[in-house]
């Protein structure tokens, strides 16, 4: 995968997680909706973060990310 596409997915999932958490904390959305967004997008953030670390030009191993 292209490193730029991974970076876009990484930033997008981070922004969604932060927005959902903040909106749920402030009471703008129901708590369970914010939790549902976090359940879906936080693992996506962790996986894309690991892929972004791996997506280098030189040989390397995938970092252990616990999934």
PQR file with spaces between the fields and no chain letter, atoms N, CA, C, O and H, PARSE charges and radii, in Angstrom:
ATOM       1  N    UNK     1       0.835   -1.183    0.000 -0.4000 1.5000
ATOM       2  CA   UNK     1       0.000    0.000    0.000 -0.0000 2.0000
ATOM       3  C    UNK     1       0.877    1.243    0.000  0.5500 1.7000
ATOM       4  O    UNK     1       1.987    1.239    0.532 -0.5500 1.4000
ATOM       5  N    UNK     2       0.367    2.290   -0.597 -0.4000 1.5000
ATOM       6  CA   UNK     2       1.089    3.547   -0.671 -0.0000 2.0000
ATOM       7  C    UNK     2       1.105    4.226    0.700  0.5500 1.7000
ATOM       8  O    UNK     2       0.105    4.232    1.418 -0.5500 1.4000
ATOM       9  H    UNK     2      -0.535    2.293   -1.029  0.4000 1.0000
ATOM      10  N    UNK     3       2.262    4.796    1.049 -0.4000 1.5000
ATOM      11  CA   UNK     3       2.404    5.418    2.359 -0.0000 2.0000
ATOM      12  C    UNK     3       1.469    6.626    2.514  0.5500 1.7000
ATOM      13  O    UNK     3       1.004    6.900    3.620 -0.5500 1.4000
ATOM      14  H    UNK     3       3.075    4.791    0.466  0.4000 1.0000
ATOM      15  N    UNK     4       1.192    7.339    1.440 -0.4000 1.5000
ATOM      16  CA   UNK     4       0.287    8.490    1.521 -0.0000 2.0000
ATOM      17  C    UNK     4      -1.148    8.070    1.806  0.5500 1.7000
ATOM      18  O    UNK     4      -1.848    8.744    2.562 -0.5500 1.4000
ATOM      19  H    UNK     4       1.570    7.116    0.541  0.4000 1.0000
ATOM      20  N    UNK     5      -1.599    6.962    1.208 -0.4000 1.5000
ATOM      21  CA   UNK     5      -2.951    6.461    1.483 -0.0000 2.0000
ATOM      22  C    UNK     5      -3.069    6.009    2.935  0.5500 1.7000
ATOM      23  O    UNK     5      -4.088    6.237    3.587 -0.5500 1.4000
ATOM      24  H    UNK     5      -1.030    6.415    0.594  0.4000 1.0000
ATOM      25  N    UNK     6      -2.013    5.364    3.432 -0.4000 1.5000
ATOM      26  CA   UNK     6      -2.015    4.927    4.825 -0.0000 2.0000
ATOM      27  C    UNK     6      -2.072    6.124    5.751  0.5500 1.7000
ATOM      28  O    UNK     6      -2.788    6.104    6.752 -0.5500 1.4000
ATOM      29  H    UNK     6      -1.185    5.179    2.902  0.4000 1.0000
ATOM      30  N    UNK     7      -1.318    7.171    5.426 -0.4000 1.5000
ATOM      31  CA   UNK     7      -1.303    8.369    6.264 -0.0000 2.0000
ATOM      32  C    UNK     7      -2.676    9.040    6.286  0.5500 1.7000
ATOM      33  O    UNK     7      -3.112    9.525    7.329 -0.5500 1.4000
ATOM      34  H    UNK     7      -0.736    7.188    4.613  0.4000 1.0000
ATOM      35  N    UNK     8      -3.353    9.069    5.148 -0.4000 1.5000
ATOM      36  CA   UNK     8      -4.699    9.660    5.089 -0.0000 2.0000
ATOM      37  C    UNK     8      -5.671    8.861    5.948  0.5500 1.7000
ATOM      38  O    UNK     8      -6.462    9.444    6.689 -0.5500 1.4000
ATOM      39  H    UNK     8      -2.999    8.674    4.300  0.4000 1.0000
ATOM      40  N    UNK     9      -5.621    7.527    5.858 -0.4000 1.5000
ATOM      41  CA   UNK     9      -6.506    6.694    6.682 -0.0000 2.0000
ATOM      42  C    UNK     9      -6.172    6.851    8.160  0.5500 1.7000
ATOM      43  O    UNK     9      -7.069    6.846    9.003 -0.5500 1.4000
ATOM      44  H    UNK     9      -4.979    7.054    5.256  0.4000 1.0000
ATOM      45  N    UNK    10      -4.891    6.991    8.479 -0.4000 1.5000
ATOM      46  CA   UNK    10      -4.454    7.176    9.862 -0.0000 2.0000
ATOM      47  C    UNK    10      -5.014    8.471   10.429  0.5500 1.7000
ATOM      48  O    UNK    10      -5.579    8.478   11.522 -0.5500 1.4000
ATOM      49  H    UNK    10      -4.162    6.996    7.794  0.4000 1.0000
ATOM      50  N    UNK    11      -4.863    9.548    9.706 -0.4000 1.5000
ATOM      51  CA   UNK    11      -5.343   10.854   10.174 -0.0000 2.0000
ATOM      52  C    UNK    11      -6.873   10.877   10.254  0.5500 1.7000
ATOM      53  O    UNK    11      -7.439   11.410   11.208 -0.5500 1.4000
ATOM      54  H    UNK    11      -4.403    9.542    8.817  0.4000 1.0000
ATOM      55  N    UNK    12      -7.535   10.300    9.253 -0.4000 1.5000
ATOM      56  CA   UNK    12      -8.991   10.272    9.248 -0.0000 2.0000
ATOM      57  C    UNK    12      -9.550    9.484   10.434  0.5500 1.7000
ATOM      58  O    UNK    12     -10.491    9.934   11.086 -0.5500 1.4000
ATOM      59  H    UNK    12      -7.075    9.868    8.478  0.4000 1.0000
ATOM      60  N    UNK    13      -8.982    8.320   10.715 -0.4000 1.5000
ATOM      61  CA   UNK    13      -9.471    7.531   11.846 -0.0000 2.0000
ATOM      62  C    UNK    13      -9.172    8.225   13.181  0.5500 1.7000
ATOM      63  O    UNK    13      -9.973    8.137   14.111 -0.5500 1.4000
ATOM      64  H    UNK    13      -8.216    7.954   10.186  0.4000 1.0000
ATOM      65  N    UNK    14      -8.031    8.911   13.283 -0.4000 1.5000
ATOM      66  CA   UNK    14      -7.719    9.641   14.513 -0.0000 2.0000
ATOM      67  C    UNK    14      -8.697   10.797   14.727  0.5500 1.7000
ATOM      68  O    UNK    14      -9.161   11.022   15.844 -0.5500 1.4000
ATOM      69  H    UNK    14      -7.381    8.982   12.527  0.4000 1.0000
ATOM      70  N    UNK    15      -9.004   11.516   13.670 -0.4000 1.5000
ATOM      71  CA   UNK    15      -9.939   12.643   13.774 -0.0000 2.0000
ATOM      72  C    UNK    15     -11.333   12.153   14.158  0.5500 1.7000
ATOM      73  O    UNK    15     -12.009   12.778   14.975 -0.5500 1.4000
ATOM      74  H    UNK    15      -8.627   11.333   12.762  0.4000 1.0000
ATOM      75  N    UNK    16     -11.763   11.041   13.575 -0.4000 1.5000
ATOM      76  CA   UNK    16     -13.082   10.494   13.907 -0.0000 2.0000
ATOM      77  C    UNK    16     -13.122   10.050   15.365  0.5500 1.7000
ATOM      78  O    UNK    16     -14.109   10.298   16.058 -0.5500 1.4000
ATOM      79  H    UNK    16     -11.214   10.533   12.911  0.4000 1.0000
ATOM      80  N    UNK    17     -12.070    9.400   15.837 -0.4000 1.5000
ATOM      81  CA   UNK    17     -12.030    8.971   17.245 -0.0000 2.0000
ATOM      82  C    UNK    17     -12.086   10.165   18.189  0.5500 1.7000
ATOM      83  O    UNK    17     -12.830   10.151   19.170 -0.5500 1.4000
ATOM      84  H    UNK    17     -11.269    9.198   15.274  0.4000 1.0000
ATOM      85  N    UNK    18     -11.304   11.192   17.897 -0.4000 1.5000
ATOM      86  CA   UNK    18     -11.281   12.378   18.762 -0.0000 2.0000
ATOM      87  C    UNK    18     -12.629   13.096   18.725  0.5500 1.7000
ATOM      88  O    UNK    18     -13.140   13.513   19.764 -0.5500 1.4000
ATOM      89  H    UNK    18     -10.699   11.203   17.101  0.4000 1.0000
ATOM      90  N    UNK    19     -13.202   13.239   17.538 -0.4000 1.5000
ATOM      91  CA   UNK    19     -14.493   13.928   17.412 -0.0000 2.0000
ATOM      92  C    UNK    19     -15.605   13.162   18.111  0.5500 1.7000
ATOM      93  O    UNK    19     -16.444   13.761   18.782 -0.5500 1.4000
ATOM      94  H    UNK    19     -12.786   12.900   16.693  0.4000 1.0000
ATOM      95  N    UNK    20     -15.617   11.836   17.960 -0.4000 1.5000
ATOM      96  CA   UNK    20     -16.666   11.041   18.599 -0.0000 2.0000
ATOM      97  C    UNK    20     -16.540   11.081   20.117  0.5500 1.7000
ATOM      98  O    UNK    20     -17.538   11.205   20.826 -0.5500 1.4000
ATOM      99  H    UNK    20     -14.935   11.349   17.415  0.4000 1.0000
ATOM     100  N    UNK    21     -15.319   10.975   20.608 -0.4000 1.5000
ATOM     101  CA   UNK    21     -15.114   11.037   22.057 -0.0000 2.0000
ATOM     102  C    UNK    21     -15.492   12.386   22.639  0.5500 1.7000
ATOM     103  O    UNK    21     -16.127   12.467   23.690 -0.5500 1.4000
ATOM     104  H    UNK    21     -14.508   10.874   20.032  0.4000 1.0000
ATOM     105  N    UNK    22     -15.098   13.433   21.952 -0.4000 1.5000
ATOM     106  CA   UNK    22     -15.411   14.782   22.424 -0.0000 2.0000
ATOM     107  C    UNK    22     -16.908   15.062   22.357  0.5500 1.7000
ATOM     108  O    UNK    22     -17.478   15.631   23.288 -0.5500 1.4000
ATOM     109  H    UNK    22     -14.582   13.367   21.098  0.4000 1.0000
ATOM     110  N    UNK    23     -17.543   14.664   21.263 -0.4000 1.5000
ATOM     111  CA   UNK    23     -18.981   14.896   21.121 -0.0000 2.0000
ATOM     112  C    UNK    23     -19.770   14.119   22.168  0.5500 1.7000
ATOM     113  O    UNK    23     -20.754   14.630   22.702 -0.5500 1.4000
ATOM     114  H    UNK    23     -17.080   14.201   20.507  0.4000 1.0000
ATOM     115  N    UNK    24     -19.355   12.901   22.464 -0.4000 1.5000
ATOM     116  CA   UNK    24     -20.045   12.119   23.488 -0.0000 2.0000
ATOM     117  C    UNK    24     -19.819   12.717   24.875  0.5500 1.7000
ATOM     118  O    UNK    24     -20.734   12.743   25.697 -0.5500 1.4000
ATOM     119  H    UNK    24     -18.556   12.486   22.029  0.4000 1.0000
ATOM     120  N    UNK    25     -18.610   13.193   25.133 -0.4000 1.5000
ATOM     121  CA   UNK    25     -18.299   13.795   26.431 -0.0000 2.0000
ATOM     122  C    UNK    25     -19.078   15.090   26.650  0.5500 1.7000
ATOM     123  O    UNK    25     -19.536   15.369   27.758 -0.5500 1.4000
ATOM     124  H    UNK    25     -17.866   13.172   24.464  0.4000 1.0000
ATOM     125  N    UNK    26     -19.222   15.867   25.596 -0.4000 1.5000
ATOM     126  CA   UNK    26     -19.934   17.144   25.699 -0.0000 2.0000
ATOM     127  C    UNK    26     -21.450   16.972   25.650  0.5500 1.7000
ATOM     128  O    UNK    26     -22.185   17.928   25.896 -0.5500 1.4000
ATOM     129  H    UNK    26     -18.850   15.640   24.696  0.4000 1.0000
ATOM     130  N    UNK    27     -21.924   15.773   25.337 -0.4000 1.5000
ATOM     131  CA   UNK    27     -23.356   15.523   25.300 -0.0000 2.0000
ATOM     132  C    UNK    27     -24.014   15.871   23.974  0.5500 1.7000
ATOM     133  O    UNK    27     -25.240   15.953   23.893 -0.5500 1.4000
ATOM     134  H    UNK    27     -21.327   14.996   25.137  0.4000 1.0000
ATOM     135  N    UNK    28     -23.226   16.072   22.950 -0.4000 1.5000
ATOM     136  CA   UNK    28     -23.781   16.398   21.640 -0.0000 2.0000
ATOM     137  C    UNK    28     -24.383   15.179   20.960  0.5500 1.7000
ATOM     138  O    UNK    28     -25.321   15.302   20.172 -0.5500 1.4000
ATOM     139  H    UNK    28     -22.230   16.005   23.016  0.4000 1.0000
ATOM     140  N    UNK    29     -23.849   14.011   21.260 -0.4000 1.5000
ATOM     141  CA   UNK    29     -24.397   12.750   20.766 -0.0000 2.0000
ATOM     142  C    UNK    29     -24.544   11.806   21.953  0.5500 1.7000
ATOM     143  O    UNK    29     -23.949   12.021   23.009 -0.5500 1.4000
ATOM     144  H    UNK    29     -23.087   13.911   21.900  0.4000 1.0000
ATOM     145  N    UNK    30     -25.328   10.782   21.772 -0.4000 1.5000
ATOM     146  CA   UNK    30     -25.499    9.791   22.831 -0.0000 2.0000
ATOM     147  C    UNK    30     -24.172    9.090   23.098  0.5500 1.7000
ATOM     148  O    UNK    30     -23.354    8.931   22.193 -0.5500 1.4000
ATOM     149  H    UNK    30     -25.812   10.607   20.914  0.4000 1.0000
ATOM     150  N    UNK    31     -23.967    8.677   24.323 -0.4000 1.5000
ATOM     151  CA   UNK    31     -22.723    8.023   24.710 -0.0000 2.0000
ATOM     152  C    UNK    31     -22.501    6.732   23.939  0.5500 1.7000
ATOM     153  O    UNK    31     -21.370    6.430   23.560 -0.5500 1.4000
ATOM     154  H    UNK    31     -24.632    8.806   25.059  0.4000 1.0000
ATOM     155  N    UNK    32     -23.551    5.969   23.702 -0.4000 1.5000
ATOM     156  CA   UNK    32     -23.385    4.692   23.007 -0.0000 2.0000
ATOM     157  C    UNK    32     -23.001    4.900   21.543  0.5500 1.7000
ATOM     158  O    UNK    32     -22.331    4.053   20.952 -0.5500 1.4000
ATOM     159  H    UNK    32     -24.470    6.214   24.010  0.4000 1.0000
ATOM     160  N    UNK    33     -23.418    6.019   20.957 -0.4000 1.5000
ATOM     161  CA   UNK    33     -23.025    6.307   19.575 -0.0000 2.0000
ATOM     162  C    UNK    33     -21.541    6.643   19.526  0.5500 1.7000
ATOM     163  O    UNK    33     -20.825    6.172   18.641 -0.5500 1.4000
ATOM     164  H    UNK    33     -23.962    6.707   21.437  0.4000 1.0000
ATOM     165  N    UNK    34     -21.080    7.444   20.461 -0.4000 1.5000
ATOM     166  CA   UNK    34     -19.652    7.753   20.534 -0.0000 2.0000
ATOM     167  C    UNK    34     -18.825    6.506   20.778  0.5500 1.7000
ATOM     168  O    UNK    34     -17.757    6.338   20.190 -0.5500 1.4000
ATOM     169  H    UNK    34     -21.661    7.827   21.180  0.4000 1.0000
ATOM     170  N    UNK    35     -19.319    5.629   21.650 -0.4000 1.5000
ATOM     171  CA   UNK    35     -18.619    4.376   21.914 -0.0000 2.0000
ATOM     172  C    UNK    35     -18.591    3.483   20.678  0.5500 1.7000
ATOM     173  O    UNK    35     -17.593    2.810   20.420 -0.5500 1.4000
ATOM     174  H    UNK    35     -20.187    5.766   22.128  0.4000 1.0000
ATOM     175  N    UNK    36     -19.677    3.476   19.916 -0.4000 1.5000
ATOM     176  CA   UNK    36     -19.719    2.664   18.695 -0.0000 2.0000
ATOM     177  C    UNK    36     -18.693    3.163   17.678  0.5500 1.7000
ATOM     178  O    UNK    36     -18.018    2.361   17.032 -0.5500 1.4000
ATOM     179  H    UNK    36     -20.487    4.023   20.125  0.4000 1.0000
ATOM     180  N    UNK    37     -18.574    4.479   17.535 -0.4000 1.5000
ATOM     181  CA   UNK    37     -17.555    5.014   16.637 -0.0000 2.0000
ATOM     182  C    UNK    37     -16.154    4.639   17.104  0.5500 1.7000
ATOM     183  O    UNK    37     -15.301    4.295   16.285 -0.5500 1.4000
ATOM     184  H    UNK    37     -19.123    5.130   18.060  0.4000 1.0000
ATOM     185  N    UNK    38     -15.909    4.701   18.405 -0.4000 1.5000
ATOM     186  CA   UNK    38     -14.596    4.342   18.920 -0.0000 2.0000
ATOM     187  C    UNK    38     -14.299    2.860   18.736  0.5500 1.7000
ATOM     188  O    UNK    38     -13.165    2.489   18.432 -0.5500 1.4000
ATOM     189  H    UNK    38     -16.602    4.981   19.070  0.4000 1.0000
ATOM     190  N    UNK    39     -15.297    2.017   18.914 -0.4000 1.5000
ATOM     191  CA   UNK    39     -15.104    0.575   18.733 -0.0000 2.0000
ATOM     192  C    UNK    39     -14.726    0.264   17.289  0.5500 1.7000
ATOM     193  O    UNK    39     -13.927   -0.637   17.040 -0.5500 1.4000
ATOM     194  H    UNK    39     -16.218    2.319   19.161  0.4000 1.0000
ATOM     195  N    UNK    40     -15.285    0.991   16.350 -0.4000 1.5000
ATOM     196  CA   UNK    40     -14.987    0.739   14.935 -0.0000 2.0000
ATOM     197  C    UNK    40     -13.677    1.393   14.505  0.5500 1.7000
ATOM     198  O    UNK    40     -12.872    0.758   13.824 -0.5500 1.4000
ATOM     199  H    UNK    40     -15.934    1.724   16.552  0.4000 1.0000
ATOM     200  N    UNK    41     -13.451    2.635   14.885 -0.4000 1.5000
ATOM     201  CA   UNK    41     -12.347    3.387   14.312 -0.0000 2.0000
ATOM     202  C    UNK    41     -11.048    3.333   15.102  0.5500 1.7000
ATOM     203  O    UNK    41      -9.992    3.586   14.522 -0.5500 1.4000
ATOM     204  H    UNK    41     -14.105    3.151   15.438  0.4000 1.0000
ATOM     205  N    UNK    42     -11.067    3.017   16.399 -0.4000 1.5000
ATOM     206  CA   UNK    42      -9.803    2.917   17.126 -0.0000 2.0000
ATOM     207  C    UNK    42      -8.949    1.740   16.649  0.5500 1.7000
ATOM     208  O    UNK    42      -7.744    1.919   16.471 -0.5500 1.4000
ATOM     209  H    UNK    42     -11.925    2.812   16.870  0.4000 1.0000
ATOM     210  N    UNK    43      -9.510    0.543   16.431 -0.4000 1.5000
ATOM     211  CA   UNK    43      -8.677   -0.520   15.851 -0.0000 2.0000
ATOM     212  C    UNK    43      -8.153   -0.155   14.461  0.5500 1.7000
ATOM     213  O    UNK    43      -7.030   -0.516   14.109 -0.5500 1.4000
ATOM     214  H    UNK    43     -10.489    0.397   16.576  0.4000 1.0000
ATOM     215  N    UNK    44      -8.951    0.550   13.680 -0.4000 1.5000
ATOM     216  CA   UNK    44      -8.472    1.004   12.372 -0.0000 2.0000
ATOM     217  C    UNK    44      -7.291    1.950   12.537  0.5500 1.7000
ATOM     218  O    UNK    44      -6.342    1.898   11.755 -0.5500 1.4000
ATOM     219  H    UNK    44      -9.863    0.843   13.966  0.4000 1.0000
ATOM     220  N    UNK    45      -7.339    2.817   13.552 -0.4000 1.5000
ATOM     221  CA   UNK    45      -6.228    3.719   13.836 -0.0000 2.0000
ATOM     222  C    UNK    45      -4.970    2.940   14.206  0.5500 1.7000
ATOM     223  O    UNK    45      -3.886    3.233   13.703 -0.5500 1.4000
ATOM     224  H    UNK    45      -8.110    2.859   14.188  0.4000 1.0000
ATOM     225  N    UNK    46      -5.110    1.964   15.073 -0.4000 1.5000
ATOM     226  CA   UNK    46      -3.950    1.183   15.529 -0.0000 2.0000
ATOM     227  C    UNK    46      -3.336    0.393   14.369  0.5500 1.7000
ATOM     228  O    UNK    46      -2.114    0.339   14.233 -0.5500 1.4000
ATOM     229  H    UNK    46      -5.991    1.726   15.482  0.4000 1.0000
ATOM     230  N    UNK    47      -4.169   -0.208   13.548 -0.4000 1.5000
ATOM     231  CA   UNK    47      -3.667   -1.000   12.424 -0.0000 2.0000
ATOM     232  C    UNK    47      -2.986   -0.103   11.388  0.5500 1.7000
ATOM     233  O    UNK    47      -1.915   -0.447   10.887 -0.5500 1.4000
ATOM     234  H    UNK    47      -5.162   -0.164   13.658  0.4000 1.0000
ATOM     235  N    UNK    48      -3.589    1.034   11.062 -0.4000 1.5000
ATOM     236  CA   UNK    48      -2.950    1.919   10.095 -0.0000 2.0000
ATOM     237  C    UNK    48      -1.681    2.548   10.658  0.5500 1.7000
ATOM     238  O    UNK    48      -0.750    2.827    9.903 -0.5500 1.4000
ATOM     239  H    UNK    48      -4.459    1.313   11.469  0.4000 1.0000
ATOM     240  N    UNK    49      -1.626    2.775   11.958 -0.4000 1.5000
ATOM     241  CA   UNK    49      -0.396    3.272   12.563 -0.0000 2.0000
ATOM     242  C    UNK    49       0.733    2.250   12.407  0.5500 1.7000
ATOM     243  O    UNK    49       1.862    2.616   12.080 -0.5500 1.4000
ATOM     244  H    UNK    49      -2.383    2.549   12.571  0.4000 1.0000
ATOM     245  N    UNK    50       0.430    0.980   12.640 -0.4000 1.5000
ATOM     246  CA   UNK    50       1.433   -0.068   12.443 -0.0000 2.0000
ATOM     247  C    UNK    50       1.857   -0.183   10.994  0.5500 1.7000
ATOM     248  O    UNK    50       3.039   -0.370   10.706 -0.5500 1.4000
ATOM     249  H    UNK    50      -0.487    0.683   12.906  0.4000 1.0000
ATOM     250  N    UNK    51       0.900   -0.075   10.071 -0.4000 1.5000
ATOM     251  CA   UNK    51       1.237   -0.125    8.648 -0.0000 2.0000
ATOM     252  C    UNK    51       2.059    1.086    8.223  0.5500 1.7000
ATOM     253  O    UNK    51       2.953    0.962    7.386 -0.5500 1.4000
ATOM     254  H    UNK    51      -0.061    0.077   10.305  0.4000 1.0000
ATOM     255  N    UNK    52       1.772    2.245    8.784 -0.4000 1.5000
ATOM     256  CA   UNK    52       2.535    3.447    8.448 -0.0000 2.0000
ATOM     257  C    UNK    52       3.970    3.326    8.931  0.5500 1.7000
ATOM     258  O    UNK    52       4.897    3.738    8.233 -0.5500 1.4000
ATOM     259  H    UNK    52       1.046    2.346    9.465  0.4000 1.0000
ATOM     260  N    UNK    53       4.165    2.758   10.128 -0.4000 1.5000
ATOM     261  CA   UNK    53       5.529    2.537   10.615 -0.0000 2.0000
ATOM     262  C    UNK    53       6.264    1.556    9.725  0.5500 1.7000
ATOM     263  O    UNK    53       7.469    1.692    9.510 -0.5500 1.4000
ATOM     264  H    UNK    53       3.412    2.422   10.695  0.4000 1.0000
ATOM     265  N    UNK    54       5.544    0.557    9.199 -0.4000 1.5000
ATOM     266  CA   UNK    54       6.155   -0.472    8.370 -0.0000 2.0000
ATOM     267  C    UNK    54       6.426    0.028    6.965  0.5500 1.7000
ATOM     268  O    UNK    54       7.385   -0.417    6.334 -0.5500 1.4000
ATOM     269  H    UNK    54       4.566    0.446    9.374  0.4000 1.0000
ATOM     270  N    UNK    55       5.620    0.927    6.463 -0.4000 1.5000
ATOM     271  CA   UNK    55       5.680    1.341    5.063 -0.0000 2.0000
ATOM     272  C    UNK    55       6.901    2.212    4.798  0.5500 1.7000
ATOM     273  O    UNK    55       6.773    3.401    4.505 -0.5500 1.4000
ATOM     274  H    UNK    55       4.841    1.288    6.975  0.4000 1.0000
ATOM     275  N    UNK    56       8.056    1.629    4.898 -0.4000 1.5000
ATOM     276  CA   UNK    56       9.283    2.358    4.613 -0.0000 2.0000
ATOM     277  C    UNK    56       9.892    1.817    3.328  0.5500 1.7000
ATOM     278  O    UNK    56       9.437    0.813    2.780 -0.5500 1.4000
ATOM     279  H    UNK    56       8.160    0.664    5.136  0.4000 1.0000
ATOM     280  N    UNK    57      10.891    2.478    2.877 -0.4000 1.5000
ATOM     281  CA   UNK    57      11.548    2.084    1.636 -0.0000 2.0000
ATOM     282  C    UNK    57      12.518    0.926    1.835  0.5500 1.7000
ATOM     283  O    UNK    57      12.840    0.229    0.873 -0.5500 1.4000
ATOM     284  H    UNK    57      11.261    3.293    3.323  0.4000 1.0000
ATOM     285  N    UNK    58      12.984    0.708    3.040 -0.4000 1.5000
ATOM     286  CA   UNK    58      13.960   -0.345    3.290 -0.0000 2.0000
ATOM     287  C    UNK    58      13.291   -1.584    3.872  0.5500 1.7000
ATOM     288  O    UNK    58      12.115   -1.554    4.234 -0.5500 1.4000
ATOM     289  H    UNK    58      12.722    1.274    3.822  0.4000 1.0000
ATOM     290  N    UNK    59      14.039   -2.658    3.959 -0.4000 1.5000
ATOM     291  CA   UNK    59      13.532   -3.896    4.549 -0.0000 2.0000
ATOM     292  C    UNK    59      13.179   -3.669    6.003  0.5500 1.7000
ATOM     293  O    UNK    59      13.839   -2.901    6.703 -0.5500 1.4000
ATOM     294  H    UNK    59      14.995   -2.682    3.665  0.4000 1.0000
ATOM     295  N    UNK    60      12.153   -4.330    6.444 -0.4000 1.5000
ATOM     296  CA   UNK    60      11.763   -4.189    7.826 -0.0000 2.0000
ATOM     297  C    UNK    60      10.713   -5.218    8.182  0.5500 1.7000
ATOM     298  O    UNK    60      10.156   -5.890    7.314 -0.5500 1.4000
ATOM     299  H    UNK    60      11.616   -4.954    5.875  0.4000 1.0000
ATOM     300  N    UNK    61      10.458   -5.329    9.445 -0.4000 1.5000
ATOM     301  CA   UNK    61       9.474   -6.265    9.938 -0.0000 2.0000
ATOM     302  C    UNK    61       8.268   -5.479   10.429  0.5500 1.7000
ATOM     303  O    UNK    61       8.395   -4.323   10.834 -0.5500 1.4000
ATOM     304  H    UNK    61      10.911   -4.783   10.150  0.4000 1.0000
ATOM     305  N    UNK    62       7.104   -6.104   10.392 -0.4000 1.5000
ATOM     306  CA   UNK    62       5.910   -5.460   10.917 -0.0000 2.0000
ATOM     307  C    UNK    62       6.037   -5.311   12.428  0.5500 1.7000
ATOM     308  O    UNK    62       6.443   -6.252   13.110 -0.5500 1.4000
ATOM     309  H    UNK    62       7.000   -7.043   10.063  0.4000 1.0000
ATOM     310  N    UNK    63       5.695   -4.141   12.957 -0.4000 1.5000
ATOM     311  CA   UNK    63       5.753   -3.980   14.408 -0.0000 2.0000
ATOM     312  C    UNK    63       4.626   -4.763   15.062  0.5500 1.7000
ATOM     313  O    UNK    63       3.558   -4.933   14.474 -0.5500 1.4000
ATOM     314  H    UNK    63       5.365   -3.377   12.404  0.4000 1.0000
ATOM     315  N    UNK    64       4.863   -5.233   16.266 -0.4000 1.5000
ATOM     316  CA   UNK    64       3.812   -5.947   16.993 -0.0000 2.0000
ATOM     317  C    UNK    64       2.807   -4.945   17.493  0.5500 1.7000
ATOM     318  O    UNK    64       3.151   -4.044   18.258 -0.5500 1.4000
ATOM     319  H    UNK    64       5.731   -5.095   16.743  0.4000 1.0000
ATOM     320  N    UNK    65       1.546   -5.093   17.064 -0.4000 1.5000
ATOM     321  CA   UNK    65       0.519   -4.144   17.472 -0.0000 2.0000
ATOM     322  C    UNK    65      -0.590   -4.831   18.255  0.5500 1.7000
ATOM     323  O    UNK    65      -1.586   -4.187   18.586 -0.5500 1.4000
ATOM     324  H    UNK    65       1.267   -5.826   16.443  0.4000 1.0000
ATOM     325  N    UNK    66      -0.454   -6.103   18.559 -0.4000 1.5000
ATOM     326  CA   UNK    66      -1.388   -6.771   19.429 -0.0000 2.0000
ATOM     327  C    UNK    66      -2.672   -7.248   18.783  0.5500 1.7000
ATOM     328  O    UNK    66      -3.583   -7.671   19.494 -0.5500 1.4000
ATOM     329  H    UNK    66       0.354   -6.627   18.290  0.4000 1.0000
ATOM     330  N    UNK    67      -2.783   -7.198   17.466 -0.4000 1.5000
ATOM     331  CA   UNK    67      -3.986   -7.672   16.802 -0.0000 2.0000
ATOM     332  C    UNK    67      -3.669   -8.921   16.028  0.5500 1.7000
ATOM     333  O    UNK    67      -4.553   -9.491   15.387 -0.5500 1.4000
ATOM     334  H    UNK    67      -2.043   -6.854   16.888  0.4000 1.0000
